């Protein structure tokens, strides 16, 4: 309402001026020093007086109209920008969620078998990681065991999870969406990987083993230890 007070005041002032012009100006007794000639010229007199006022009023009304239109455009642009931001965040959230789903799939697909460790039938997922963790204590010096494809595949899985955590922290998605993703990842790591990583790192520290896989496991483990698992 406050925005329209100038317009209301202007309109009221114009009305009073025009009323004054119509009812007061024609009385010659009030304008002894002014030659209005006759009532035939009153129209011209009033028109000459009010025309500039009406013109000014028109200019001001156009100004206020443009000002309101500009304000409405600003509001619309702000709404469009907000909608664009939400769409971008939604797309980024979906990408991150798809990456999380891919990691879960890769986890279930990973396999471990070893002739040296007398595991001829491939084990998948949790069983594969558990078996590798146990056998590492015994065959950590065996060259054939160290060349097992599991090292490569598990490195890939660990890197996937590490990069996803970093990408979520660097993203611009809403806080609630970020917390949801981190809770999912935290729960996944806590229930499916953490216990094995603790055992692997114990063996690595005890045997003073060096391998890129072990460094990456330690890096991921340290990052996940800093995450609040309570969400």
N, C-alpha and C positions, 0 to 999 in steps of 0.2 A: 504494500500500500504506500509506503514511504517513497518508493520510486516514482509514483505518479503525482505526488504533491506539487511539484513544479508545473506540471501540465494543468492540473486542476486550478492552481492559483492564476496561471496565465489566462486560462479560459474565463475565469470569474472576473479578472481585471478587464479583459476585452469586453465582456458583457456590460460591465458598469460604464466603461468609456462610451460604448455605442448607445447605451441608454441615455447617458448624459448628452450625447450629440443629438439624439432624436428629440428629446423633450426640453432641453435647455437652450440649445443653440438658436432655434427659431424665434425665441422671444427677444424682439429687438430692444425692448426696454432694458434688458440686461446687457445689451451690447451697444450702448449709445455711441461709442466712438468707433464702432465697427459697422460698415455699410453692407448689410446682407441683401439690400435692394428689396426683394420681395420673396414670398414663399415659393415662387416659381424657381428661384435659384437655391432654395434650401437643399434640394437633392444634390446639386453640384457641390454645395458647401460641405454637406455631410460626407459625400463621397470623397471629396478632396481631403477631408480630415481623417476619415476611417480607413481609406485605401492603404496608406502606408502601415497603419497598425495591423490591418488584416494580413498584409503582405509579410510583415515581421512575424506575426503569429504563424503563418504558413511555413515560414523558414524554420521557426523554432519547433513546430510540430514535425517537420521532416527530419530535423536534427535528432529529436527524441526518438523518432521511429527508427532511424538508422542506428542510434545508440542501443535501443532495445534489441534490434535485429542482430547487431554485433554481439551483444551479450548472449543471445539465444544461440548464435553460431559457436561461440566459445564453449557453451555448455554442451552442445552437440559434438564438437570436436573432442572435448574431454571425455565424453561418454564413448565415442568411437575409439579413442586411444586406449581407454580402459578395457573395452571389449577386445581390442587387438592384443593387448597384453595378456588378458585371460586366455585367449585362443593360443597364443604362443606358449604360455606356461602349460596349458593343457596338452599341447603337442609334445613338449619336452618331457612332461611327466609320463606320457604314454611311451615315449622312446625309452626312458629309464626303466619303466616297468617291464617293457619287452626285453630289455637287457637282463633284468633280474630273472625273468622266466627262462631266458636262454641259458643262464648260468645254472639254474636248477636242472635243466635238461642235460647240459654238459656233465653235471655232477652224476646224474643217473646213468649216463652213457659211458663214463670213463671205465676202463677195464685194466686188470692186472693179471698177468700170467708169467711164469718163470720156470724154465727147465732146471735152472740151478737150484731154485728154492722148492722144486718138485711140485709146482702148481701148474698142471697141464691144462686144466679146464679154466677158462677165463672167468674171473670174478668181476662183478660190476658194482659201481656206486660205492656205498658204505663198506661193503665186504672187500672191495678192491683196496680201498684206502687203509682199512684195518689190517689186511694181510700184508700190504707193503710196509706198514709201520712195524709190524712184528718181525718181518724178515730183514728189515734194515739193520737191526741189532746184530744179526748173525752174518749177513753177506755184504756188509758195508765196504769191504775191501775187494770184493770180487768184481773184476772188470766187466764180465758179462752181465752181472746184476746191475752195475752202474750204467750200462748201455741200454737198459730196459726202456721201451717206449713210454712206460708210465711216467718216467721223469719228465719227458717232454709234454705229455698230455696234462699232467697235473700242474706243471708250471703255467701252462696256458690258462687253466681254470683259476689258479691263484691270482694271476695277472688280471683276468677278467673281473674278479671280485674287487681287487685293489683299485682298479681304474674306475669301476662303478661307484665305489665309495667316494673317490676324489671328485668324480663328475657331479655327484649329488651335492657335495659341499660347495662346489663352484657354480651350481646352477642358480637361476633366478626364480625357480618355482616357489609357490606359496609355502609358508613354514609348515603348515599342517601336512601338505603333500610330501615335503622333505622328511618330516618326522615319521610319516607312514612308511616310506621307502626304507629309511634307516632302521626302523623297527623290524621290518621284514628281513632285511639283510642280517641284522643282529641276531634275530631268532634262528635264521638259517645257519649262520656261522656257529652259534652257541650249541646247536643240537646236532649238526652234521660234520663239523670240521674241527672245532676247538680242541676237543680231547685228544684227537690224533695229532694235532700240531704240537700240543704240549709234550706228548710222548716222543715225537720226532725230534723236537728241539732238545729234549733231555738227552737223547742218543747223540745228537750232533755235538752238544757241549761236552758230553762224557768222552766221546771218541775223537773230538776235535776235527769233525768232518767239514769239508769245504765243497760247496756246490751251489750253483745259482738258484736251484730250487729251494735249498735250505735258507738262503738269504731272503728270498721272496716270501717264504712262509713266515720268517721272523718279522719282516716288515708288515705283512698283513696282520699278523697276530698282535703286534704292538698297536696298530691303528684300531683294531677292533676292541682292544682292552680299554681304549679311551672313549668308546661309545657307551652311552647310558642305555643298558639293556632293558631298563624299565619302561623306556619310551616316554 
